[in-house]
Amino acid sequence: MSVLKQLRQQAAEHLAARRLNEALSAYGELLARAPRDFEALHRLGMLKVQAGAPEEGRVLLADAIAIDPTHAEARLHHGMALQNLGRSEEAAAEYAQAIARQPDYPEALFQLGLLSRQLGRLEEALSCFERCVPLAPREPHVFLQRGELHFLLNNFEAAVADFDQVLGLQREAAAA
């Protein structure tokens, strides 16, 4: 097995086991040996954002996107880095790019919905959560966000239905 393949495998194992420092180190070593390795750029960028270094992560993620502009997950993570840096409009554009590349991507729809709400675009946010519900029908946080938006938009009956759904899902989770 090649050294690069071993490093990729070790890094992926560390990441899967949530050994983030070890994953950071392994992806860093992989990137030192293969500077244009998409997976190393993407994963190291994502880990840097999670570790509180959003600018470092953003640069790595932008480099990964330059290699594969169609990769929806890299676009999502780049959007998160941009959002952490206070660059909301750019983040919204990245989330939209992720969704354009993978229309059934609940995480990207959820993040765009949250950001749209934060920016005061309530109808746009509601649309994101409406699209997210059938993709994540067992996720109470999606119904909670949609319910809050219905409430803010004075659609109280729909809000109550969503809040009831949240309670039902939480009861099921507690009983399991």
C-alpha positions in Angstrom: 0.0 0.0 0.0 1.4 3.4 -0.9 2.2 6.0 1.7 -0.5 8.3 0.4 -3.1 5.6 0.6 -2.1 4.7 4.1 -2.3 8.3 5.2 -5.8 8.7 3.6 -6.9 5.5 5.4 -5.5 6.7 8.8 -7.0 10.1 8.4 -10.4 8.7 7.6 -10.2 6.3 10.5 -9.3 9.1 12.9 -12.1 11.3 11.6 -14.7 8.5 11.8 -13.6 7.8 15.4 -13.8 11.5 16.2 -10.1 11.7 17.1 -10.0 15.2 15.6 -6.4 16.1 16.5 -5.1 12.9 15.0 -7.2 13.5 11.9 -5.9 17.1 11.6 -2.4 15.8 11.8 -2.9 13.0 9.3 -4.7 15.2 6.7 -2.0 17.8 7.2 0.7 15.3 6.5 -1.2 14.0 3.5 -1.6 17.5 2.1 2.1 18.2 2.6 2.8 15.2 0.4 0.0 15.8 -2.1 -0.9 19.5 -2.1 -3.8 19.1 -4.6 -5.5 16.1 -2.9 -9.1 17.0 -3.0 -10.1 14.9 0.0 -7.3 16.2 2.2 -8.1 19.8 1.3 -11.8 19.3 2.0 -11.5 17.3 5.2 -8.7 19.5 6.6 -10.6 22.6 5.8 -13.7 21.2 7.5 -11.7 20.3 10.6 -10.0 23.7 10.7 -13.5 25.4 10.7 -14.6 23.0 13.5 -11.4 23.7 15.5 -12.1 27.5 15.5 -9.9 28.5 12.5 -12.5 29.4 9.9 -10.2 31.5 7.7 -7.7 28.7 7.4 -10.5 26.3 6.7 -12.1 28.6 4.2 -8.9 28.8 2.2 -8.5 25.0 2.2 -12.1 24.5 1.2 -11.8 27.1 -1.6 -8.8 25.2 -2.9 -10.8 22.0 -2.8 -13.7 23.6 -4.7 -11.2 24.9 -7.3 -10.3 21.2 -8.0 -14.0 20.0 -7.9 -16.5 22.8 -8.2 -19.4 20.3 -8.3 -18.8 18.8 -4.9 -21.9 19.8 -2.8 -20.5 18.9 0.6 -17.3 21.0 0.0 -19.6 23.9 -0.9 -21.7 23.4 2.2 -18.5 23.4 4.4 -17.2 26.5 2.6 -20.5 28.2 3.2 -20.2 27.4 6.9 -16.6 28.8 7.0 -17.8 32.0 5.3 -20.7 32.3 7.7 -18.4 31.9 10.7 -16.4 34.8 9.2 -19.5 37.0 9.1 -19.7 36.8 5.3 -23.3 36.0 5.2 -24.2 36.8 1.6 -21.2 34.7 0.3 -22.3 31.9 2.6 -25.8 32.0 1.3 -24.4 31.8 -2.2 -22.3 28.7 -1.3 -25.3 27.0 0.3 -27.3 27.7 -2.9 -24.5 26.3 -5.0 -24.5 23.1 -2.8 -28.3 22.8 -3.3 -28.0 23.5 -7.1 -25.6 20.6 -7.3 -27.6 18.3 -5.0 -31.2 19.5 -4.7 -32.1 16.8 -2.1 -29.3 17.9 0.3 -31.1 18.4 3.7 -28.0 19.8 5.5 -27.5 22.5 2.9 -31.2 23.4 2.8 -31.2 23.6 6.6 -28.2 25.8 6.8 -29.6 28.1 4.0 -32.9 28.2 5.9 -31.1 29.2 9.2 -29.1 31.9 7.5 -32.1 33.2 5.5 -34.0 33.6 8.7 -31.1 35.4 10.4 -31.0 37.8 7.4 -34.7 38.5 7.8 -35.7 36.6 4.6 -38.5 34.7 6.3 -40.3 33.4 3.2 -37.1 32.2 1.7 -36.2 30.5 5.0 -39.6 28.9 5.2 -39.2 27.6 1.6 -35.9 25.9 2.6 -37.5 24.2 5.6 -40.5 23.1 3.5 -38.1 21.4 1.1 -36.1 19.9 4.0 -39.0 18.3 5.8 -39.6 15.4 3.3 -35.8 14.8 3.2 -35.5 14.7 7.0 -38.9 13.6 8.3 -37.6 12.3 11.6 -35.6 15.4 12.6 -37.4 17.5 15.2 -35.1 20.6 14.6 -36.4 20.9 11.1 -40.0 21.0 12.3 -39.1 23.4 15.1 -37.5 25.9 12.7 -40.4 25.6 10.3 -42.9 26.0 13.2 -41.1 29.1 14.4 -41.2 30.6 10.9 -44.9 29.8 10.6 -45.4 31.6 13.9 -43.4 34.6 12.8 -45.5 34.7 9.6 -48.8 34.6 11.6 -49.7 31.1 10.3 -50.5 29.8 13.8 -52.3 26.6 12.8 -49.3 25.4 10.8 -47.0 26.5 13.7 -49.0 24.4 16.2 -48.9 21.4 13.8 -45.1 21.6 13.5 -44.7 22.0 17.3 -46.9 19.0 17.8 -44.7 17.1 15.4 -41.6 18.1 17.4 -43.2 16.9 20.6 -44.2 13.6 19.0 -40.7 13.0 17.6 -39.1 13.8 21.0 -41.5 11.4 22.8 -40.6 8.7 20.3 -36.9 9.3 20.8 -37.3 9.3 24.6 -39.2 6.0 24.5 -36.6 4.3 22.3 
